[in-house]
Amino acid sequence: IPDTEIHYPVVWPEDNQTYLKRTFGGEKRACGALFFEGSRSPFGGFNTVIYGHNMRSEAMFGGLKKYLEPDYGKTHRDFYIFFGGSWRHYQIFAVYRIRPQDISPYEGAFASREALEEFVQSCRDRSLYALEAAPEGTGEILTLSTCHGSGERLIVQGWRKAEME
């Protein structure tokens, strides 16, 4: 993510516990690693989820807290991930906080295009501030999730714009 310290490999574990306290290389560390939701294949559906710790140093997903400021979020909407041999470009459309028991941002399967559009609109409605352009592109969402204090999670969601070479 440009203008943040977020520039890490992302692992795909068999479960969502393995990399909470292990680095990408398998070493025991409190910062853990960034990891895809373990229960489904990355980019295999409309919503891919990546989890990471919110470190005070802004390491891992600590830099996501910058998005709590509307001015920052409105001027830093683009982020990228290299996957399957190409760069994927995402544009942020929603930034919000949830309670840990709220699992709605992690929804992965949608019965129809309309259900996906309803999901996107519900995320935009929850956003802490309005982001001008409506999501458009491939219909693929990347959800970034991190802790925010002891009783909340911070969600930053982007809509896939295009593949890059």
VMD Tcl script that builds the backbone (N, CA, C; Angstrom):
set m [mol new atoms 495]
animate dup $m
set s [atomselect $m all]
$s set {name element resname resid chain x y z} {
  {N N ILE 1 A 0.866 -1.171 0.000}
  {CA C ILE 1 A 0.000 0.000 0.000}
  {C C ILE 1 A 0.909 1.228 0.000}
  {N N PRO 2 A 0.872 2.040 -1.043}
  {CA C PRO 2 A 1.722 3.214 -1.101}
  {C C PRO 2 A 1.569 4.109 0.136}
  {N N ASP 3 A 2.653 4.721 0.545}
  {CA C ASP 3 A 2.713 5.634 1.698}
  {C C ASP 3 A 2.417 4.960 3.029}
  {N N THR 4 A 2.601 3.649 3.105}
  {CA C THR 4 A 2.503 2.923 4.373}
  {C C THR 4 A 3.679 1.952 4.434}
  {N N GLU 5 A 3.825 1.302 5.564}
  {CA C GLU 5 A 4.846 0.270 5.712}
  {C C GLU 5 A 4.328 -1.094 5.226}
  {N N ILE 6 A 3.131 -1.126 4.687}
  {CA C ILE 6 A 2.506 -2.382 4.294}
  {C C ILE 6 A 3.044 -2.821 2.931}
  {N N HIS 7 A 4.002 -3.734 3.000}
  {CA C HIS 7 A 4.654 -4.274 1.808}
  {C C HIS 7 A 5.224 -5.638 2.210}
  {N N TYR 8 A 4.351 -6.623 2.302}
  {CA C TYR 8 A 4.721 -7.928 2.844}
  {C C TYR 8 A 4.164 -9.048 1.974}
  {N N PRO 9 A 4.780 -10.211 2.077}
  {CA C PRO 9 A 4.159 -11.393 1.470}
  {C C PRO 9 A 2.926 -11.779 2.291}
  {N N VAL 10 A 2.000 -12.451 1.659}
  {CA C VAL 10 A 0.778 -12.908 2.323}
  {C C VAL 10 A 0.732 -14.430 2.199}
  {N N VAL 11 A 0.490 -15.104 3.314}
  {CA C VAL 11 A 0.436 -16.565 3.309}
  {C C VAL 11 A -1.013 -17.035 3.277}
  {N N TRP 12 A -1.187 -18.273 2.807}
  {CA C TRP 12 A -2.515 -18.887 2.804}
  {C C TRP 12 A -2.446 -20.114 3.699}
  {N N PRO 13 A -2.856 -19.974 4.953}
  {CA C PRO 13 A -2.765 -21.083 5.910}
  {C C PRO 13 A -3.949 -22.028 5.804}
  {N N GLU 14 A -3.815 -23.176 6.466}
  {CA C GLU 14 A -4.935 -24.118 6.546}
  {C C GLU 14 A -5.976 -23.643 7.547}
  {N N ASP 15 A -5.561 -22.764 8.479}
  {CA C ASP 15 A -6.483 -22.225 9.484}
  {C C ASP 15 A -6.095 -20.773 9.760}
  {N N ASN 16 A -6.925 -20.095 10.525}
  {CA C ASN 16 A -6.667 -18.680 10.797}
  {C C ASN 16 A -5.885 -18.454 12.087}
  {N N GLN 17 A -5.251 -19.472 12.618}
  {CA C GLN 17 A -4.475 -19.350 13.848}
  {C C GLN 17 A -2.970 -19.448 13.622}
  {N N THR 18 A -2.555 -20.216 12.653}
  {CA C THR 18 A -1.144 -20.550 12.451}
  {C C THR 18 A -0.244 -19.319 12.390}
  {N N TYR 19 A -0.629 -18.294 11.643}
  {CA C TYR 19 A 0.257 -17.155 11.418}
  {C C TYR 19 A -0.061 -15.945 12.301}
  {N N LEU 20 A -0.885 -16.136 13.319}
  {CA C LEU 20 A -1.108 -15.042 14.270}
  {C C LEU 20 A 0.176 -14.690 15.010}
  {N N LYS 21 A 0.981 -15.672 15.307}
  {CA C LYS 21 A 2.226 -15.466 16.066}
  {C C LYS 21 A 3.444 -16.059 15.353}
  {N N ARG 22 A 3.338 -16.285 14.047}
  {CA C ARG 22 A 4.461 -16.797 13.262}
  {C C ARG 22 A 4.652 -15.898 12.042}
  {N N THR 23 A 5.914 -15.657 11.721}
  {CA C THR 23 A 6.224 -14.850 10.547}
  {C C THR 23 A 6.046 -15.683 9.281}
  {N N PHE 24 A 6.181 -15.031 8.165}
  {CA C PHE 24 A 6.116 -15.682 6.867}
  {C C PHE 24 A 7.094 -16.853 6.800}
  {N N GLY 25 A 8.263 -16.689 7.424}
  {CA C GLY 25 A 9.283 -17.733 7.438}
  {C C GLY 25 A 9.101 -18.777 8.526}
  {N N GLY 26 A 8.032 -18.674 9.324}
  {CA C GLY 26 A 7.739 -19.657 10.354}
  {C C GLY 26 A 8.335 -19.375 11.721}
  {N N GLU 27 A 9.040 -18.240 11.874}
  {CA C GLU 27 A 9.627 -17.884 13.162}
  {C C GLU 27 A 8.551 -17.375 14.113}
  {N N LYS 28 A 8.688 -17.685 15.413}
  {CA C LYS 28 A 7.734 -17.187 16.410}
  {C C LYS 28 A 7.988 -15.707 16.663}
  {N N ARG 29 A 6.966 -14.881 16.401}
  {CA C ARG 29 A 7.030 -13.437 16.643}
  {C C ARG 29 A 5.617 -12.924 16.880}
  {N N ALA 30 A 5.505 -11.954 17.765}
  {CA C ALA 30 A 4.197 -11.379 18.092}
  {C C ALA 30 A 3.525 -10.721 16.895}
  {N N CYS 31 A 4.313 -10.215 15.947}
  {CA C CYS 31 A 3.729 -9.518 14.798}
  {C C CYS 31 A 3.048 -10.474 13.826}
  {N N GLY 32 A 3.380 -11.748 13.875}
  {CA C GLY 32 A 2.777 -12.719 12.973}
  {C C GLY 32 A 3.083 -12.412 11.522}
  {N N ALA 33 A 2.156 -12.757 10.663}
  {CA C ALA 33 A 2.280 -12.510 9.226}
  {C C ALA 33 A 0.916 -12.080 8.689}
  {N N LEU 34 A 0.902 -11.468 7.531}
  {CA C LEU 34 A -0.363 -11.207 6.850}
  {C C LEU 34 A -0.811 -12.534 6.250}
  {N N PHE 35 A -2.108 -12.844 6.383}
  {CA C PHE 35 A -2.572 -14.121 5.847}
  {C C PHE 35 A -3.977 -14.019 5.285}
  {N N PHE 36 A -4.201 -14.816 4.223}
  {CA C PHE 36 A -5.522 -14.925 3.617}
  {C C PHE 36 A -6.439 -15.727 4.538}
  {N N GLU 37 A -7.722 -15.507 4.424}
  {CA C GLU 37 A -8.715 -16.344 5.103}
  {C C GLU 37 A -8.422 -17.790 4.727}
  {N N GLY 38 A -8.237 -18.628 5.738}
  {CA C GLY 38 A -7.821 -19.999 5.503}
  {C C GLY 38 A -8.891 -20.927 4.955}
  {N N SER 39 A -10.158 -20.561 5.084}
  {CA C SER 39 A -11.237 -21.479 4.705}
  {C C SER 39 A -11.591 -21.452 3.219}
  {N N ARG 40 A -10.995 -20.531 2.462}
  {CA C ARG 40 A -11.301 -20.500 1.027}
  {C C ARG 40 A -10.094 -20.021 0.235}
  {N N SER 41 A -10.073 -20.381 -1.011}
  {CA C SER 41 A -8.969 -20.060 -1.900}
  {C C SER 41 A -8.898 -18.549 -2.156}
  {N N PRO 42 A -7.695 -17.945 -2.041}
  {CA C PRO 42 A -7.570 -16.518 -2.347}
  {C C PRO 42 A -8.023 -16.210 -3.769}
  {N N PHE 43 A -8.824 -15.191 -3.904}
  {CA C PHE 43 A -9.339 -14.725 -5.177}
  {C C PHE 43 A -10.182 -15.774 -5.886}
  {N N GLY 44 A -10.746 -16.705 -5.111}
  {CA C GLY 44 A -11.604 -17.738 -5.670}
  {C C GLY 44 A -13.075 -17.335 -5.679}
  {N N GLY 45 A -13.394 -16.186 -5.116}
  {CA C GLY 45 A -14.763 -15.684 -5.064}
  {C C GLY 45 A -14.751 -14.171 -5.182}
  {N N PHE 46 A -15.860 -13.556 -4.826}
  {CA C PHE 46 A -15.967 -12.106 -4.964}
  {C C PHE 46 A -15.251 -11.328 -3.863}
  {N N ASN 47 A -15.057 -11.939 -2.693}
  {CA C ASN 47 A -14.470 -11.221 -1.566}
  {C C ASN 47 A -13.334 -12.041 -0.965}
  {N N THR 48 A -12.107 -11.580 -1.156}
  {CA C THR 48 A -10.937 -12.209 -0.559}
  {C C THR 48 A -10.557 -11.402 0.676}
  {N N VAL 49 A -10.260 -12.087 1.776}
  {CA C VAL 49 A -9.950 -11.427 3.048}
  {C C VAL 49 A -8.490 -11.671 3.408}
  {N N ILE 50 A -7.811 -10.597 3.827}
  {CA C ILE 50 A -6.456 -10.688 4.366}
  {C C ILE 50 A -6.486 -10.122 5.780}
  {N N TYR 51 A -5.931 -10.892 6.724}
  {CA C TYR 51 A -5.840 -10.475 8.124}
  {C C TYR 51 A -4.397 -10.099 8.457}
  {N N GLY 52 A -4.244 -9.175 9.404}
  {CA C GLY 52 A -2.918 -8.821 9.893}
  {C C GLY 52 A -3.026 -8.057 11.191}
  {N N HIS 53 A -1.967 -8.123 11.997}
  {CA C HIS 53 A -1.947 -7.410 13.274}
  {C C HIS 53 A -1.786 -5.906 13.061}
  {N N ASN 54 A -2.381 -5.138 13.960}
  {CA C ASN 54 A -2.279 -3.685 13.987}
  {C C ASN 54 A -1.157 -3.326 14.960}
  {N N MET 55 A 0.063 -3.225 14.453}
  {CA C MET 55 A 1.224 -2.944 15.287}
  {C C MET 55 A 1.383 -1.434 15.497}
  {N N ARG 56 A 1.748 -1.036 16.708}
  {CA C ARG 56 A 1.960 0.389 17.012}
  {C C ARG 56 A 3.008 1.010 16.091}
  {N N SER 57 A 3.998 0.219 15.716}
  {CA C SER 57 A 5.079 0.697 14.845}
  {C C SER 57 A 4.609 0.935 13.410}
  {N N GLU 58 A 3.366 0.613 13.130}
  {CA C GLU 58 A 2.750 0.652 11.804}
  {C C GLU 58 A 3.203 -0.507 10.926}
  {N N ALA 59 A 3.934 -1.469 11.516}
  {CA C ALA 59 A 4.270 -2.693 10.788}
  {C C ALA 59 A 2.997 -3.520 10.606}
  {N N MET 60 A 3.099 -4.545 9.775}
  {CA C MET 60 A 1.964 -5.400 9.422}
  {C C MET 60 A 0.805 -4.502 8.977}
  {N N PHE 61 A -0.378 -4.602 9.579}
  {CA C PHE 61 A -1.495 -3.746 9.185}
  {C C PHE 61 A -1.639 -2.516 10.075}
  {N N GLY 62 A -0.587 -2.157 10.805}
  {CA C GLY 62 A -0.621 -0.956 11.631}
  {C C GLY 62 A -0.865 0.311 10.835}
  {N N GLY 63 A -0.397 0.344 9.588}
  {CA C GLY 63 A -0.596 1.514 8.736}
  {C C GLY 63 A -2.033 1.732 8.303}
  {N N LEU 64 A -2.885 0.721 8.470}
  {CA C LEU 64 A -4.294 0.900 8.075}
  {C C LEU 64 A -4.993 1.960 8.917}
  {N N LYS 65 A -4.508 2.204 10.137}
  {CA C LYS 65 A -5.171 3.198 10.991}
  {C C LYS 65 A -5.114 4.594 10.385}
  {N N LYS 66 A -4.197 4.828 9.445}
  {CA C LYS 66 A -4.165 6.117 8.747}
  {C C LYS 66 A -5.483 6.374 8.013}
  {N N TYR 67 A -6.137 5.277 7.605}
  {CA C TYR 67 A -7.385 5.409 6.859}
  {C C TYR 67 A -8.557 5.875 7.717}
  {N N LEU 68 A -8.371 5.968 9.017}
  {CA C LEU 68 A -9.418 6.520 9.883}
  {C C LEU 68 A -9.575 8.019 9.663}
  {N N GLU 69 A -8.565 8.651 9.086}
  {CA C GLU 69 A -8.611 10.079 8.764}
  {C C GLU 69 A -9.149 10.255 7.349}
  {N N PRO 70 A -10.291 10.932 7.196}
  {CA C PRO 70 A -10.883 11.081 5.863}
  {C C PRO 70 A -9.947 11.678 4.817}
  {N N ASP 71 A -9.166 12.690 5.186}
  {CA C ASP 71 A -8.269 13.301 4.201}
  {C C ASP 71 A -7.266 12.294 3.665}
  {N N TYR 72 A -6.752 11.448 4.541}
  {CA C TYR 72 A -5.803 10.426 4.107}
  {C C TYR 72 A -6.507 9.412 3.203}
  {N N GLY 73 A -7.637 8.929 3.640}
  {CA C GLY 73 A -8.357 7.922 2.869}
  {C C GLY 73 A -8.773 8.389 1.490}
  {N N LYS 74 A -9.151 9.651 1.385}
  {CA C LYS 74 A -9.599 10.177 0.101}
  {C C LYS 74 A -8.442 10.424 -0.865}
  {N N THR 75 A -7.237 10.574 -0.341}
  {CA C THR 75 A -6.085 10.836 -1.206}
  {C C THR 75 A -5.172 9.616 -1.371}
  {N N HIS 76 A -5.498 8.521 -0.699}
  {CA C HIS 76 A -4.689 7.300 -0.780}
  {C C HIS 76 A -5.607 6.097 -1.018}
  {N N ARG 77 A -6.310 6.121 -2.122}
  {CA C ARG 77 A -7.335 5.111 -2.370}
  {C C ARG 77 A -6.817 3.864 -3.063}
  {N N ASP 78 A -5.646 3.901 -3.656}
  {CA C ASP 78 A -5.169 2.778 -4.450}
  {C C ASP 78 A -4.215 1.889 -3.666}
  {N N PHE 79 A -4.369 0.582 -3.841}
  {CA C PHE 79 A -3.398 -0.369 -3.316}
  {C C PHE 79 A -3.303 -1.541 -4.269}
  {N N TYR 80 A -2.247 -2.343 -4.094}
  {CA C TYR 80 A -1.895 -3.346 -5.088}
  {C C TYR 80 A -1.464 -4.639 -4.414}
  {N N ILE 81 A -1.671 -5.748 -5.122}
  {CA C ILE 81 A -1.158 -7.035 -4.662}
  {C C ILE 81 A -0.679 -7.807 -5.886}
  {N N PHE 82 A 0.455 -8.464 -5.728}
  {CA C PHE 82 A 1.005 -9.302 -6.791}
  {C C PHE 82 A 0.555 -10.723 -6.523}
  {N N PHE 83 A -0.174 -11.309 -7.447}
  {CA C PHE 83 A -0.718 -12.648 -7.255}
  {C C PHE 83 A -0.829 -13.335 -8.611}
  {N N GLY 84 A -0.419 -14.584 -8.661}
  {CA C GLY 84 A -0.553 -15.363 -9.891}
  {C C GLY 84 A 0.198 -14.789 -11.074}
  {N N GLY 85 A 1.307 -14.104 -10.817}
  {CA C GLY 85 A 2.133 -13.584 -11.905}
  {C C GLY 85 A 1.789 -12.205 -12.408}
  {N N SER 86 A 0.809 -11.545 -11.777}
  {CA C SER 86 A 0.480 -10.191 -12.229}
  {C C SER 86 A 0.044 -9.328 -11.037}
  {N N TRP 87 A 0.138 -8.027 -11.243}
  {CA C TRP 87 A -0.311 -7.068 -10.238}
  {C C TRP 87 A -1.809 -6.860 -10.366}
  {N N ARG 88 A -2.466 -6.801 -9.219}
  {CA C ARG 88 A -3.890 -6.482 -9.161}
  {C C ARG 88 A -4.025 -5.125 -8.478}
  {N N HIS 89 A -4.828 -4.280 -9.057}
  {CA C HIS 89 A -5.013 -2.903 -8.595}
  {C C HIS 89 A -6.397 -2.786 -7.943}
  {N N TYR 90 A -6.421 -2.259 -6.735}
  {CA C TYR 90 A -7.676 -2.074 -5.995}
  {C C TYR 90 A -7.835 -0.615 -5.621}
  {N N GLN 91 A -9.094 -0.179 -5.562}
  {CA C GLN 91 A -9.395 1.173 -5.108}
  {C C GLN 91 A -10.333 1.070 -3.908}
  {N N ILE 92 A -9.956 1.740 -2.834}
  {CA C ILE 92 A -10.722 1.666 -1.589}
  {C C ILE 92 A -12.090 2.315 -1.763}
  {N N PHE 93 A -13.116 1.597 -1.305}
  {CA C PHE 93 A -14.476 2.132 -1.366}
  {C C PHE 93 A -15.136 2.201 0.007}
  {N N ALA 94 A -14.534 1.585 1.040}
  {CA C ALA 94 A -15.152 1.628 2.373}
  {C C ALA 94 A -14.084 1.444 3.452}
  {N N VAL 95 A -14.237 2.213 4.528}
  {CA C VAL 95 A -13.389 2.123 5.716}
  {C C VAL 95 A -14.328 2.200 6.913}
  {N N TYR 96 A -14.313 1.170 7.759}
  {CA C TYR 96 A -15.211 1.192 8.917}
  {C C TYR 96 A -14.713 0.282 10.021}
  {N N ARG 97 A -15.301 0.455 11.200}
  {CA C ARG 97 A -14.976 -0.377 12.353}
  {C C ARG 97 A -16.172 -1.267 12.663}
  {N N ILE 98 A -15.864 -2.470 13.151}
  {CA C ILE 98 A -16.910 -3.421 13.521}
  {C C ILE 98 A -16.574 -4.042 14.868}
  {N N ARG 99 A -17.545 -4.683 15.468}
  {CA C ARG 99 A -17.328 -5.504 16.657}
  {C C ARG 99 A -16.780 -6.851 16.191}
  {N N PRO 100 A -15.980 -7.515 17.019}
  {CA C PRO 100 A -15.402 -8.805 16.601}
  {C C PRO 100 A -16.427 -9.864 16.203}
  {N N GLN 101 A -17.615 -9.830 16.782}
  {CA C GLN 101 A -18.625 -10.835 16.455}
  {C C GLN 101 A -19.347 -10.571 15.129}
  {N N ASP 102 A -19.128 -9.392 14.531}
  {CA C ASP 102 A -19.743 -9.052 13.244}
  {C C ASP 102 A -18.930 -9.710 12.128}
  {N N ILE 103 A -19.491 -10.697 11.484}
  {CA C ILE 103 A -18.765 -11.417 10.431}
  {C C ILE 103 A -19.178 -10.992 9.019}
  {N N SER 104 A -20.072 -10.030 8.906}
  {CA C SER 104 A -20.584 -9.643 7.589}
  {C C SER 104 A -19.509 -9.171 6.605}
  {N N PRO 105 A -18.448 -8.457 7.027}
  {CA C PRO 105 A -17.451 -8.037 6.025}
  {C C PRO 105 A -16.660 -9.191 5.416}
  {N N TYR 106 A -16.746 -10.362 6.035}
  {CA C TYR 106 A -15.958 -11.506 5.592}
  {C C TYR 106 A -16.747 -12.439 4.666}
  {N N GLU 107 A -17.960 -12.040 4.327}
  {CA C GLU 107 A -18.805 -12.832 3.420}
  {C C GLU 107 A -18.033 -13.127 2.138}
  {N N GLY 108 A -18.114 -14.372 1.683}
  {CA C GLY 108 A -17.337 -14.750 0.507}
  {C C GLY 108 A -18.150 -15.174 -0.691}
  {N N ALA 109 A -19.353 -15.643 -0.468}
  {CA C ALA 109 A -20.174 -16.162 -1.568}
  {C C ALA 109 A -21.443 -15.327 -1.703}
  {N N PHE 110 A -21.805 -15.056 -2.933}
  {CA C PHE 110 A -23.007 -14.282 -3.213}
  {C C PHE 110 A -23.820 -15.020 -4.265}
  {N N ALA 111 A -25.114 -15.114 -4.047}
  {CA C ALA 111 A -25.990 -15.887 -4.928}
  {C C ALA 111 A -26.182 -15.237 -6.298}
  {N N SER 112 A -25.992 -13.917 -6.357}
  {CA C SER 112 A -26.229 -13.209 -7.615}
  {C C SER 112 A -25.421 -11.913 -7.639}
  {N N ARG 113 A -25.391 -11.311 -8.786}
  {CA C ARG 113 A -24.742 -9.990 -8.929}
  {C C ARG 113 A -25.458 -8.975 -8.040}
  {N N GLU 114 A -26.768 -9.098 -7.932}
  {CA C GLU 114 A -27.547 -8.182 -7.093}
  {C C GLU 114 A -27.167 -8.331 -5.621}
  {N N ALA 115 A -26.947 -9.560 -5.180}
  {CA C ALA 115 A -26.540 -9.797 -3.785}
  {C C ALA 115 A -25.165 -9.179 -3.525}
  {N N LEU 116 A -24.268 -9.289 -4.497}
  {CA C LEU 116 A -22.961 -8.655 -4.375}
  {C C LEU 116 A -23.114 -7.133 -4.285}
  {N N GLU 117 A -23.953 -6.571 -5.128}
  {CA C GLU 117 A -24.170 -5.120 -5.116}
  {C C GLU 117 A -24.778 -4.657 -3.791}
  {N N GLU 118 A -25.670 -5.457 -3.216}
  {CA C GLU 118 A -26.240 -5.131 -1.901}
  {C C GLU 118 A -25.160 -5.170 -0.820}
  {N N PHE 119 A -24.276 -6.165 -0.902}
  {CA C PHE 119 A -23.161 -6.267 0.040}
  {C C PHE 119 A -22.276 -5.028 -0.055}
  {N N VAL 120 A -21.894 -4.647 -1.274}
  {CA C VAL 120 A -21.046 -3.469 -1.481}
  {C C VAL 120 A -21.729 -2.220 -0.930}
  {N N GLN 121 A -23.014 -2.074 -1.195}
  {CA C GLN 121 A -23.729 -0.891 -0.702}
  {C C GLN 121 A -23.784 -0.882 0.825}
  {N N SER 122 A -23.963 -2.041 1.440}
  {CA C SER 122 A -23.988 -2.081 2.913}
  {C C SER 122 A -22.617 -1.695 3.482}
  {N N CYS 123 A -21.547 -2.091 2.817}
  {CA C CYS 123 A -20.198 -1.698 3.249}
  {C C CYS 123 A -20.013 -0.197 3.087}
  {N N ARG 124 A -20.446 0.344 1.983}
  {CA C ARG 124 A -20.333 1.800 1.746}
  {C C ARG 124 A -21.167 2.574 2.756}
  {N N ASP 125 A -22.340 2.047 3.110}
  {CA C ASP 125 A -23.194 2.715 4.099}
  {C C ASP 125 A -22.525 2.763 5.470}
  {N N ARG 126 A -21.719 1.758 5.781}
  {CA C ARG 126 A -21.020 1.691 7.065}
  {C C ARG 126 A -19.756 2.544 7.093}
  {N N SER 127 A -19.255 2.930 5.929}
  {CA C SER 127 A -17.987 3.631 5.841}
  {C C SER 127 A -17.999 4.898 6.694}
  {N N LEU 128 A -16.871 5.178 7.321}
  {CA C LEU 128 A -16.734 6.341 8.195}
  {C C LEU 128 A -16.823 7.654 7.432}
  {N N TYR 129 A -16.575 7.606 6.139}
  {CA C TYR 129 A -16.678 8.793 5.303}
  {C C TYR 129 A -16.978 8.343 3.883}
  {N N ALA 130 A -17.547 9.251 3.117}
  {CA C ALA 130 A -17.925 8.940 1.739}
  {C C ALA 130 A -16.701 9.001 0.836}
  {N N LEU 131 A -16.599 8.016 -0.026}
  {CA C LEU 131 A -15.564 8.003 -1.055}
  {C C LEU 131 A -16.279 8.188 -2.382}
  {N N GLU 132 A -15.862 9.167 -3.142}
  {CA C GLU 132 A -16.625 9.676 -4.276}
  {C C GLU 132 A -17.109 8.650 -5.280}
  {N N ALA 133 A -16.214 7.943 -5.919}
  {CA C ALA 133 A -16.618 7.045 -7.002}
  {C C ALA 133 A -17.206 5.752 -6.458}
  {N N ALA 134 A -18.257 5.299 -7.105}
  {CA C ALA 134 A -18.832 3.999 -6.758}
  {C C ALA 134 A -17.914 2.914 -7.288}
  {N N PRO 135 A -17.846 1.789 -6.606}
  {CA C PRO 135 A -17.000 0.692 -7.102}
  {C C PRO 135 A -17.416 0.246 -8.489}
  {N N GLU 136 A -16.431 0.031 -9.318}
  {CA C GLU 136 A -16.672 -0.529 -10.638}
  {C C GLU 136 A -15.411 -1.246 -11.066}
  {N N GLY 137 A -15.555 -2.197 -11.900}
  {CA C GLY 137 A -14.396 -2.975 -12.337}
  {C C GLY 137 A -14.781 -4.433 -12.477}
  {N N THR 138 A -13.959 -5.330 -11.946}
  {CA C THR 138 A -14.174 -6.749 -12.149}
  {C C THR 138 A -15.227 -7.347 -11.232}
  {N N GLY 139 A -15.598 -6.660 -10.177}
  {CA C GLY 139 A -16.545 -7.223 -9.224}
  {C C GLY 139 A -15.850 -7.994 -8.124}
  {N N GLU 140 A -14.552 -7.844 -8.003}
  {CA C GLU 140 A -13.785 -8.551 -6.992}
  {C C GLU 140 A -13.384 -7.579 -5.884}
  {N N ILE 141 A -13.617 -8.000 -4.631}
  {CA C ILE 141 A -13.318 -7.175 -3.468}
  {C C ILE 141 A -12.154 -7.789 -2.707}
  {N N LEU 142 A -11.293 -6.918 -2.174}
  {CA C LEU 142 A -10.241 -7.344 -1.260}
  {C C LEU 142 A -10.509 -6.639 0.064}
  {N N THR 143 A -10.736 -7.431 1.111}
  {CA C THR 143 A -11.027 -6.915 2.444}
  {C C THR 143 A -9.796 -7.075 3.319}
  {N N LEU 144 A -9.322 -5.965 3.884}
  {CA C LEU 144 A -8.197 -5.967 4.802}
  {C C LEU 144 A -8.760 -5.799 6.203}
  {N N SER 145 A -8.373 -6.670 7.127}
  {CA C SER 145 A -8.952 -6.679 8.467}
  {C C SER 145 A -7.857 -6.699 9.526}
  {N N THR 146 A -8.004 -5.827 10.535}
  {CA C THR 146 A -7.064 -5.789 11.645}
  {C C THR 146 A -7.786 -5.385 12.919}
  {N N CYS 147 A -7.194 -5.669 14.050}
  {CA C CYS 147 A -7.764 -5.245 15.330}
  {C C CYS 147 A -7.648 -3.729 15.458}
  {N N HIS 148 A -8.589 -3.156 16.180}
  {CA C HIS 148 A -8.550 -1.727 16.481}
  {C C HIS 148 A -8.976 -1.586 17.936}
  {N N GLY 149 A -7.999 -1.564 18.816}
  {CA C GLY 149 A -8.313 -1.585 20.238}
  {C C GLY 149 A -8.745 -2.988 20.638}
  {N N SER 150 A -9.286 -3.102 21.831}
  {CA C SER 150 A -9.636 -4.436 22.332}
  {C C SER 150 A -11.024 -4.902 21.895}
  {N N GLY 151 A -11.873 -3.995 21.460}
  {CA C GLY 151 A -13.230 -4.407 21.144}
  {C C GLY 151 A -13.702 -4.103 19.744}
  {N N GLU 152 A -12.776 -3.835 18.840}
  {CA C GLU 152 A -13.178 -3.509 17.473}
  {C C GLU 152 A -12.198 -4.084 16.468}
  {N N ARG 153 A -12.663 -4.153 15.229}
  {CA C ARG 153 A -11.816 -4.471 14.089}
  {C C ARG 153 A -11.940 -3.312 13.105}
  {N N LEU 154 A -10.854 -3.026 12.434}
  {CA C LEU 154 A -10.839 -2.016 11.391}
  {C C LEU 154 A -10.872 -2.743 10.049}
  {N N ILE 155 A -11.796 -2.337 9.206}
  {CA C ILE 155 A -11.985 -2.939 7.886}
  {C C ILE 155 A -11.699 -1.887 6.825}
  {N N VAL 156 A -10.849 -2.251 5.864}
  {CA C VAL 156 A -10.583 -1.410 4.697}
  {C C VAL 156 A -10.855 -2.294 3.487}
  {N N GLN 157 A -11.762 -1.838 2.620}
  {CA C GLN 157 A -12.160 -2.660 1.479}
  {C C GLN 157 A -11.893 -1.947 0.164}
  {N N GLY 158 A -11.336 -2.711 -0.779}
  {CA C GLY 158 A -11.060 -2.185 -2.105}
  {C C GLY 158 A -11.741 -3.012 -3.175}
  {N N TRP 159 A -12.007 -2.372 -4.272}
  {CA C TRP 159 A -12.656 -2.970 -5.431}
  {C C TRP 159 A -11.610 -3.096 -6.524}
  {N N ARG 160 A -11.485 -4.252 -7.121}
  {CA C ARG 160 A -10.457 -4.486 -8.138}
  {C C ARG 160 A -10.719 -3.660 -9.376}
  {N N LYS 161 A -9.710 -2.908 -9.778}
  {CA C LYS 161 A -9.830 -2.025 -10.929}
  {C C LYS 161 A -9.387 -2.703 -12.225}
  {N N ALA 162 A -8.172 -3.235 -12.235}
  {CA C ALA 162 A -7.649 -3.807 -13.477}
  {C C ALA 162 A -6.376 -4.568 -13.183}
  {N N GLU 163 A -5.996 -5.430 -14.096}
  {CA C GLU 163 A -4.701 -6.118 -13.957}
  {C C GLU 163 A -3.629 -5.236 -14.563}
  {N N MET 164 A -2.454 -5.348 -14.008}
  {CA C MET 164 A -1.317 -4.578 -14.506}
  {C C MET 164 A -0.251 -5.587 -14.934}
  {N N GLU 165 A 0.634 -5.196 -15.792}
  {CA C GLU 165 A 1.726 -6.085 -16.190}
  {C C GLU 165 A 2.998 -5.696 -15.488}
}
mol reanalyze $m
mol bondsrecalc $m
mol representation Tube
mol addrep $m
